[in-house]
Amino acid sequence: MKVVFHKNFKRQFKKLRKSQQNKFKEQLAVFIENPFNPVLNNHPLQGKCEGLRSINVGGGLRAIYEMAEKEIAYFIAVDTHSKLYSS
């Protein structure tokens, strides 16, 4: 599995606390090994985010991605559940 990060994701990631960044890195390693590992709670999104998927990072954080190709995950955003899904 190859992972690509959108510039928006990179910007949001830099704003996270160091502990949150480390937790994402841990979850990303799990994701690369098995994107559907139950610990990730990988699930499709609905509504305006239809076609995208979300994984749990921990502590209320979520990462949103889409499968650009069969083996390429394109991470778009990372933030708290409430900030990602409001508006």
C-alpha positions in Angstrom: 0.0 0.0 0.0 1.4 3.4 -1.0 0.3 6.5 0.9 0.1 10.0 -0.5 -0.7 13.1 1.5 -2.6 16.2 0.3 -1.2 19.6 1.2 -4.3 20.2 3.3 -3.5 17.1 5.3 0.1 18.1 5.8 -1.0 21.5 7.1 -3.5 20.0 9.5 -0.9 17.4 10.6 1.6 20.1 11.6 -1.0 21.7 13.9 -1.5 18.4 15.9 0.2 17.9 19.2 3.3 15.7 19.0 1.5 12.9 20.8 -1.3 13.0 18.2 1.2 13.0 15.4 2.9 9.9 16.9 -0.5 8.2 17.3 -1.2 8.9 13.6 2.1 7.4 12.6 1.3 4.2 14.6 -2.1 3.9 13.0 -0.6 4.6 9.6 1.8 1.6 10.1 -1.2 -0.6 10.9 -3.1 0.8 7.9 -0.3 0.1 5.5 -0.1 -3.5 6.8 -3.8 -4.0 6.7 -6.2 -1.1 5.9 -9.1 -3.0 7.4 -7.6 -3.9 10.7 -10.5 -3.6 13.2 -8.5 -1.2 15.4 -8.7 1.4 12.6 -12.5 1.3 12.4 -12.1 1.9 8.6 -15.5 2.9 7.2 -17.0 4.6 4.2 -18.4 8.1 4.6 -21.8 9.3 3.4 -23.4 12.5 2.3 -21.1 15.2 1.1 -18.1 13.0 1.8 -19.4 10.0 -0.2 -16.6 8.1 -1.9 -14.2 8.9 0.9 -13.3 6.7 3.9 -12.3 7.4 7.4 -10.0 5.7 10.0 -9.8 6.4 13.7 -6.5 7.8 14.8 -7.4 7.9 18.5 -8.5 10.4 21.1 -11.3 11.7 18.8 -9.1 12.2 15.8 -10.0 10.9 12.4 -8.1 10.7 9.1 -10.0 10.9 5.8 -8.7 9.3 2.7 -9.7 8.0 -0.7 -8.4 5.2 -2.7 -6.8 6.9 -5.7 -5.9 3.6 -7.2 -6.0 0.0 -6.0 -2.9 0.3 -4.0 -2.7 4.1 -3.4 -4.4 5.8 -0.4 -4.6 9.6 -0.7 -5.0 11.1 2.7 -7.0 14.3 2.5 -7.6 15.5 6.1 -6.9 14.8 9.7 -8.7 16.5 12.6 -11.3 15.9 15.3 -14.5 14.2 14.4 -16.5 17.3 15.1 -14.3 19.6 13.0 -14.2 17.2 10.0 -17.9 16.6 9.8 -19.4 20.0 10.8 -20.5 22.4 8.1 
